[in-house]
Amino acid sequence: MKDITGAMFCYQCQETARGTGCTKIGVCGKNPTVAALQDLLIYISKGISEIVIKGDIDVNSISEINKEILTSLFITITNANFDSDAIENQIKKMIKIRDNLLKKVDLKNPHDSVVFRVKNRDEMLEKAKGIGVLSTQNEDIRSLRELIIYGLKGMAAYGEHALNIGMEDNSIYQFIYRALSSTLDDGLGIDELVGLTLETGENGVKVMALLDKANTTKYGNPEITTVNIGTRNNPAILISGHDLVDLEQLLEQTKGTGVDVYTHGEMLPANYYPAFKKYENLVGNYGNAWWKQITEFETFNGPILFTTNCIVPPKSEEVKNRIFTTGASGFPGCIHIEADENGKKDFSQIIEMAKKLPSPEEIENGKIVGGFAHNQVISLSDKIVDAVKSGAIKKFFVMGGCDGRMKGRSYYTEFAEKLPKDTVILTAGCAKYRYNKLNLGDINGIPRVLDAGQCNDSYSLAVIALKLKEVFELEDINELPIAYNIAWYEQKAVIVLLALLFLGVKNIHLGPTLPGFLSPNVANVLIENFGISGIGTVDEDLKLFL
């Protein structure tokens, strides 16, 4: 099958080349062929959305298509899927879905995304040349359309996790179809698209609440938990990503086999859920944020299971041969594990490989504390309120979001270290790895770093803020002694940001750089209406915040 070199454009992540866009190969590692196929997958998803909206199709009647829309969006998130064959197969599946849907409605003047035809990869790549990000000429319209699409990608990731547990909300699908189809509408101007951006944030709150309900209903409310970061002398499997159902199935299948399971990256917060504490084979967490996997996978020695992003293309064949993928993730040459019709996955290949490989090499030891999701923190609200009223806690700093490779991200470690001792950090997402192993102490028994969990658990931080607003009887959430200094990397962080904006949170500092997909005019809208700003030096920002 044909591949292409050069001629791509992607600026959806924080590390995009020169802060403007990757044009030869993605900083993330995706090649132009993968980039083009991802563009086409989004395009066909827009076409399906146009049929659903203009054909007035009831989303309740197309449950399988709803799931495929989530998967298609999820596949295109940064660092999730690098497998061109898998993406091509998803395109073919979506074209078949589109054509079957089209037979049920009579659309007048259908958009090209509804009617175009491609027979093979060569034709897919040719078609992709004219439908990518830069096909929208007006940079402000382009910026807003992409902001909405990236928010939808984050929504799809969280929606798919909830669906895997058995929970969904058809109003979220309805919005996704409407928003995707709206990005095809040249009649929508800046004002309409800004309104749709805030609606994306509103639905972001809804999908994060849905996932929170799904996780806590099935696995219990996260509890304050001490997590081991050392190793045992047993063969082991490392599980990365966000999907708790995959972890549960892996733990069930490794029970009694003598194989340990360690979490990695964004899977760390799984250790906080009561349901997982019954598994003696869940040992703790190995390593740090996603980007350190390049060295940490070398020393782990055993197989690695990716349940979602964030994959970094491995440097050695030896490591690649130990990587397995499932769900929306994928990497060429790695075994991909599909679920059966009942949602069950067979991880026996991974378990058998683990038994034949050495146990992990210990790279650190000790323990870290987490589990401060909204239910746990609200149970401590009297203690927290007393600390605030007494002056023991002067301010909270929300420092959630993503970690990444840029050297400038050392800013967040330094910022945490220099915060006064009467401040508390609220965090969620892998940004916490910049400071969650620092010895920052506590305030009257309250740890100075309160980790709510994964990036989707940023919802918990919003619930905590709204509860404090209620307790202190304030009119505006921005009157709270809370400052927002958030790191971002990819599209799940985009939906978190839009959700916070919808909730009325203002004066968010976003770094280490502002998104490259924000045109100057769109950036000004966010600055003027919401007080969004970038970061400066640590000392300058501390003066400003304090």
ZADODREN-620537 format. One line per field, with one value per residue (C-alpha): x, y, z; residue in one letter; residue number from 1. Coordinates in steps of 0.05 Angstrom, whole numbers, plus 5000, padded with zeros to 4 digits. Layout:
east: X	...
north: Y	...
up: Z	...
residuo: A	...
num: NUM	...
This chain:
east: 5000	5023	5052	5069	5126	5123	5062	5024	4996	4977	4977	4931	4981	5024	5090	5072	5134	5155	5088	5055	5047	5081	5091	5140	5130	5094	5134	5091	5120	5062	5082	5047	5008	4978	4965	4929	4887	4868	4845	4802	4773	4751	4723	4680	4656	4633	4596	4560	4542	4512	4468	4445	4429	4399	4364	4335	4358	4343	4409	4372	4364	4437	4474	4528	4542	4546	4601	4639	4637	4669	4722	4738	4748	4788	4835	4858	4878	4952	4995	4937	4942	5001	4977	4959	4926	4880	4860	4848	4803	4764	4755	4727	4680	4656	4645	4602	4563	4555	4530	4479	4454	4449	4400	4351	4347	4338	4389	4386	4454	4495	4565	4624	4640	4573	4583	4658	4683	4750	4767	4836	4892	4920	4853	4846	4912	4896	4829	4862	4904	4844	4805	4855	4860	4885	4826	4790	4820	4799	4847	4797	4742	4795	4819	4749	4730	4792	4782	4713	4738	4794	4744	4700	4760	4769	4695	4697	4753	4715	4650	4681	4708	4639	4608	4656	4627	4557	4537	4519	4479	4447	4445	4521	4519	4467	4514	4575	4537	4511	4579	4616	4566	4570	4644	4622	4575	4608	4549	4571	4613	4658	4602	4564	4627	4647	4578	4587	4655	4622	4569	4626	4650	4579	4577	4648	4622	4566	4611	4661	4603	4579	4647	4654	4587	4606	4673	4647	4585	4626	4690	4670	4691	4767	4797	4859	4911	4985	5013	5078	5127	5178	5179	5172	5214	5159	5146	5101	5057	5054	4987	4984	4928	4860	4812	4793	4753	4816	4853	4798	4799	4875	4875	4822	4862	4928	4900	4938	4987	5046	5047	5043	5009	5036	5001	5037	5024	4950	4931	4962	4894	4864	4901	4853	4789	4764	4746	4818	4847	4823	4874	4940	4970	4961	5028	5031	5056	5119	5151	5126	5090	5080	5140	5190	5168	5227	5274	5225	5199	5271	5280	5210	5230	5159	5103	5065	4991	4967	4893	4892	4943	4998	5045	5115	5144	5195	5268	5283	5251	5259	5213	5165	5158	5135	5081	5008	4951	4876	4817	4832	4907	4951	5022	5048	5080	5048	4995	4926	4876	4803	4743	4693	4619	4610	4666	4714	4788	4836	4902	4932	4987	5011	5009	5048	5100	5107	5122	5182	5213	5254	5220	5222	5285	5271	5281	5255	5224	5177	5104	5060	4991	4929	4855	4829	4770	4709	4674	4736	4752	4680	4681	4740	4705	4696	4770	4788	4740	4767	4838	4818	4780	4839	4888	4926	4907	4913	4902	4890	4926	4895	4954	4921	4930	4983	5058	5104	5175	5191	5246	5203	5157	5207	5170	5115	5163	5196	5128	5105	5170	5166	5093	5085	5074	5003	4980	4950	4956	4895	4914	4889	4922	4994	5018	5022	5085	5122	5111	5075	5139	5164	5164	5117	5088	5017	4973	4939	4941	4917	4971	4994	4985	4914	4912	4841	4861	4863	4853	4778	4778	4788	4713	4726	4766	4706	4658	4705	4707	4632	4623	4671	4632	4569	4601	4630	4563	4597	4561	4618	4666	4721	4715	4745	4818	4834	4883	4889	4958	4945	4991	4963	4987	4931	4857	4830	4861	4825	4757	4776	4794	4729	4690	4723	4706	4634	4631	4652	4724	4766	4839	4867	4941	4956	5024	5079	5055	4988	4957	4985	4915	4891	4894	4912	4840	4812	4866	4845	4772	4794	4839	4787	4727	4758	4825	4864	4939	5004	5058	5118	5175	5159	5177	5136	5076	5080	5078	5018	4980	4996
north: 5000	5070	5116	5189	5232	5306	5350	5345	5397	5386	5434	5400	5389	5434	5409	5424	5446	5518	5529	5536	5466	5401	5399	5343	5294	5301	5317	5262	5214	5205	5205	5242	5180	5172	5247	5245	5185	5216	5279	5237	5199	5264	5287	5225	5232	5303	5274	5223	5278	5320	5261	5250	5324	5342	5275	5284	5215	5195	5181	5130	5087	5086	5062	5025	5086	5129	5083	5086	5162	5162	5112	5151	5216	5180	5147	5216	5242	5257	5196	5146	5110	5107	5047	5068	5001	5007	5078	5058	5001	5050	5097	5039	5021	5093	5100	5038	5067	5134	5102	5059	5120	5160	5109	5126	5201	5250	5305	5367	5393	5345	5366	5333	5294	5259	5237	5230	5162	5128	5056	5045	5078	5115	5149	5162	5198	5237	5258	5278	5331	5377	5367	5378	5434	5485	5475	5528	5592	5643	5633	5655	5608	5554	5567	5562	5501	5465	5487	5455	5392	5383	5392	5338	5291	5299	5288	5225	5196	5207	5184	5119	5103	5114	5071	5015	5014	5014	5087	5137	5199	5206	5282	5280	5242	5291	5349	5315	5304	5376	5406	5364	5382	5455	5456	5444	5504	5564	5606	5605	5665	5679	5696	5632	5590	5623	5605	5533	5531	5547	5495	5446	5464	5453	5384	5372	5381	5333	5278	5284	5279	5218	5185	5203	5170	5109	5100	5111	5069	5009	5018	5061	5132	5143	5142	5172	5119	5108	5079	5039	5063	5008	4938	4864	4807	4776	4777	4835	4872	4948	4979	5050	5096	5112	5054	5022	4966	4941	4943	4904	4850	4846	4840	4785	4746	4752	4730	4669	4668	4697	4757	4827	4887	4958	5021	5073	5146	5164	5095	5113	5138	5068	5052	5099	5061	5012	4958	4950	4945	4873	4851	4831	4828	4904	4923	4999	5049	5044	5106	5175	5214	5185	5217	5182	5114	5116	5098	5068	5014	4991	4978	4949	4886	4859	4870	4937	4944	5011	5021	5091	5145	5165	5123	5147	5109	5061	5067	4992	4931	4895	4945	4947	4872	4878	4930	4910	4957	4956	5002	5066	5057	5025	5021	4985	4918	4913	4862	4894	4860	4867	4856	4801	4814	4816	4867	4815	4816	4758	4780	4710	4728	4784	4741	4685	4735	4764	4696	4688	4756	4784	4822	4898	4936	4983	5056	5088	5068	5097	5117	5173	5194	5207	5196	5266	5264	5307	5257	5249	5323	5343	5294	5336	5402	5422	5412	5451	5508	5514	5517	5572	5612	5606	5629	5563	5556	5622	5598	5538	5529	5486	5456	5400	5381	5346	5336	5336	5335	5410	5433	5493	5447	5448	5514	5473	5437	5502	5536	5481	5484	5559	5563	5588	5535	5561	5541	5476	5447	5414	5370	5318	5290	5272	5344	5320	5281	5347	5354	5295	5264	5328	5331	5391	5372	5383	5435	5410	5340	5361	5343	5403	5364	5337	5290	5280	5229	5226	5285	5270	5278	5353	5348	5334	5398	5436	5402	5419	5492	5496	5463	5514	5570	5543	5534	5605	5632	5668	5693	5680	5621	5671	5701	5637	5637	5592	5607	5566	5551	5494	5456	5427	5379	5347	5347	5319	5381	5423	5398	5408	5480	5492	5460	5508	5567	5545	5541	5614	5605	5664	5685	5616	5614	5563	5537	5523	5556	5579	5533	5541	5531	5597	5652	5721	5744	5682	5686	5758	5736	5686	5738	5794	5752	5700	5728	5670	5683	5648	5637	5680	5665	5630	5690	5738	5692	5680	5755	5761	5702	5721
up: 5000	4984	5037	5030	5055	5071	5060	5125	5172	5245	5303	5352	5409	5452	5423	5351	5312	5324	5358	5290	5260	5241	5165	5152	5209	5275	5337	5367	5317	5268	5195	5138	5117	5187	5190	5123	5141	5207	5170	5125	5183	5215	5147	5138	5211	5193	5133	5176	5224	5168	5148	5220	5232	5165	5159	5229	5249	5320	5356	5399	5337	5316	5378	5339	5297	5360	5385	5320	5319	5389	5366	5303	5341	5395	5345	5321	5390	5397	5412	5409	5343	5295	5256	5185	5170	5230	5211	5139	5162	5206	5146	5105	5162	5168	5093	5094	5153	5116	5052	5089	5127	5063	5035	5091	5078	5020	5029	4986	4964	5007	5027	4992	5057	5047	4975	4959	4937	4949	4932	4963	5002	4942	4931	5006	5008	4946	4975	5041	5006	4999	5063	5120	5170	5120	5073	5114	5087	5140	5198	5251	5226	5220	5291	5320	5280	5303	5375	5372	5338	5389	5445	5412	5409	5484	5495	5453	5495	5560	5528	5504	5573	5603	5548	5563	5634	5605	5614	5559	5547	5479	5485	5482	5416	5390	5406	5375	5310	5310	5326	5274	5220	5240	5222	5150	5149	5115	5136	5209	5229	5288	5337	5322	5328	5394	5420	5396	5430	5497	5483	5473	5542	5570	5540	5565	5636	5620	5593	5650	5700	5663	5666	5739	5753	5712	5748	5818	5808	5786	5826	5885	5904	5905	5975	6004	5985	5994	5929	5926	5873	5885	5855	5876	5849	5806	5731	5714	5665	5659	5641	5615	5592	5622	5613	5680	5648	5613	5680	5715	5662	5664	5740	5738	5686	5724	5791	5816	5758	5797	5750	5782	5750	5756	5733	5691	5673	5675	5702	5770	5799	5790	5854	5891	5875	5929	5878	5856	5926	5932	5879	5912	5842	5834	5863	5853	5802	5760	5731	5715	5661	5591	5557	5603	5576	5528	5585	5635	5588	5579	5653	5665	5626	5620	5571	5567	5552	5523	5535	5504	5489	5504	5461	5445	5385	5417	5398	5399	5369	5436	5470	5411	5414	5487	5471	5463	5446	5454	5445	5405	5412	5359	5335	5273	5288	5358	5374	5381	5426	5407	5451	5435	5425	5501	5512	5539	5521	5522	5553	5556	5506	5551	5613	5580	5555	5625	5655	5608	5621	5680	5736	5733	5751	5809	5788	5852	5917	5969	5966	5940	5965	5923	5920	5932	5884	5901	5946	5989	5992	6007	6065	6091	6077	6150	6162	6098	6113	6184	6155	6107	6160	6209	6155	6156	6082	6045	5974	5930	5863	5810	5772	5734	5661	5621	5625	5565	5540	5534	5581	5598	5637	5693	5708	5742	5789	5808	5817	5864	5903	5912	5932	6004	6057	6069	5999	5972	5902	5871	5812	5763	5701	5688	5702	5774	5759	5759	5835	5865	5891	5923	5999	6005	6072	6097	6131	6194	6165	6096	6044	6003	5939	5931	5870	5845	5791	5715	5668	5665	5741	5730	5737	5811	5817	5789	5837	5895	5874	5867	5936	5968	5933	5965	6034	6034	6007	5948	5886	5838	5833	5818	5888	5917	5939	5880	5824	5760	5731	5683	5636	5572	5518	5478	5463	5529	5561	5510	5532	5605	5589	5552	5610	5659	5614	5610	5687	5689	5713	5692	5693	5676	5662	5608	5590	5576	5511	5486	5433	5363	5335	5366	5314	5342	5339	5372	5426	5439	5447	5501	5534	5535	5554	5601	5622	5591	5592	5583	5636	5652	5699	5764	5806	5763	5764	5839	5851	5806	5838	5909
residuo: M	K	D	I	T	G	A	M	F	C	Y	Q	C	Q	E	T	A	R	G	T	G	C	T	K	I	G	V	C	G	K	N	P	T	V	A	A	L	Q	D	L	L	I	Y	I	S	K	G	I	S	E	I	V	I	K	G	D	I	D	V	N	S	I	S	E	I	N	K	E	I	L	T	S	L	F	I	T	I	T	N	A	N	F	D	S	D	A	I	E	N	Q	I	K	K	M	I	K	I	R	D	N	L	L	K	K	V	D	L	K	N	P	H	D	S	V	V	F	R	V	K	N	R	D	E	M	L	E	K	A	K	G	I	G	V	L	S	T	Q	N	E	D	I	R	S	L	R	E	L	I	I	Y	G	L	K	G	M	A	A	Y	G	E	H	A	L	N	I	G	M	E	D	N	S	I	Y	Q	F	I	Y	R	A	L	S	S	T	L	D	D	G	L	G	I	D	E	L	V	G	L	T	L	E	T	G	E	N	G	V	K	V	M	A	L	L	D	K	A	N	T	T	K	Y	G	N	P	E	I	T	T	V	N	I	G	T	R	N	N	P	A	I	L	I	S	G	H	D	L	V	D	L	E	Q	L	L	E	Q	T	K	G	T	G	V	D	V	Y	T	H	G	E	M	L	P	A	N	Y	Y	P	A	F	K	K	Y	E	N	L	V	G	N	Y	G	N	A	W	W	K	Q	I	T	E	F	E	T	F	N	G	P	I	L	F	T	T	N	C	I	V	P	P	K	S	E	E	V	K	N	R	I	F	T	T	G	A	S	G	F	P	G	C	I	H	I	E	A	D	E	N	G	K	K	D	F	S	Q	I	I	E	M	A	K	K	L	P	S	P	E	E	I	E	N	G	K	I	V	G	G	F	A	H	N	Q	V	I	S	L	S	D	K	I	V	D	A	V	K	S	G	A	I	K	K	F	F	V	M	G	G	C	D	G	R	M	K	G	R	S	Y	Y	T	E	F	A	E	K	L	P	K	D	T	V	I	L	T	A	G	C	A	K	Y	R	Y	N	K	L	N	L	G	D	I	N	G	I	P	R	V	L	D	A	G	Q	C	N	D	S	Y	S	L	A	V	I	A	L	K	L	K	E	V	F	E	L	E	D	I	N	E	L	P	I	A	Y	N	I	A	W	Y	E	Q	K	A	V	I	V	L	L	A	L	L	F	L	G	V	K	N	I	H	L	G	P	T	L	P	G	F	L	S	P	N	V	A	N	V	L	I	E	N	F	G	I	S	G	I	G	T	V	D	E	D	L	K	L	F	L
num: 1	2	3	4	5	6	7	8	9	10	11	12	13	14	15	16	17	18	19	20	21	22	23	24	25	26	27	28	29	30	31	32	33	34	35	36	37	38	39	40	41	42	43	44	45	46	47	48	49	50	51	52	53	54	55	56	57	58	59	60	61	62	63	64	65	66	67	68	69	70	71	72	73	74	75	76	77	78	79	80	81	82	83	84	85	86	87	88	89	90	91	92	93	94	95	96	97	98	99	100	101	102	103	104	105	106	107	108	109	110	111	112	113	114	115	116	117	118	119	120	121	122	123	124	125	126	127	128	129	130	131	132	133	134	135	136	137	138	139	140	141	142	143	144	145	146	147	148	149	150	151	152	153	154	155	156	157	158	159	160	161	162	163	164	165	166	167	168	169	170	171	172	173	174	175	176	177	178	179	180	181	182	183	184	185	186	187	188	189	190	191	192	193	194	195	196	197	198	199	200	201	202	203	204	205	206	207	208	209	210	211	212	213	214	215	216	217	218	219	220	221	222	223	224	225	226	227	228	229	230	231	232	233	234	235	236	237	238	239	240	241	242	243	244	245	246	247	248	249	250	251	252	253	254	255	256	257	258	259	260	261	262	263	264	265	266	267	268	269	270	271	272	273	274	275	276	277	278	279	280	281	282	283	284	285	286	287	288	289	290	291	292	293	294	295	296	297	298	299	300	301	302	303	304	305	306	307	308	309	310	311	312	313	314	315	316	317	318	319	320	321	322	323	324	325	326	327	328	329	330	331	332	333	334	335	336	337	338	339	340	341	342	343	344	345	346	347	348	349	350	351	352	353	354	355	356	357	358	359	360	361	362	363	364	365	366	367	368	369	370	371	372	373	374	375	376	377	378	379	380	381	382	383	384	385	386	387	388	389	390	391	392	393	394	395	396	397	398	399	400	401	402	403	404	405	406	407	408	409	410	411	412	413	414	415	416	417	418	419	420	421	422	423	424	425	426	427	428	429	430	431	432	433	434	435	436	437	438	439	440	441	442	443	444	445	446	447	448	449	450	451	452	453	454	455	456	457	458	459	460	461	462	463	464	465	466	467	468	469	470	471	472	473	474	475	476	477	478	479	480	481	482	483	484	485	486	487	488	489	490	491	492	493	494	495	496	497	498	499	500	501	502	503	504	505	506	507	508	509	510	511	512	513	514	515	516	517	518	519	520	521	522	523	524	525	526	527	528	529	530	531	532	533	534	535	536	537	538	539	540	541	542	543	544	545	546
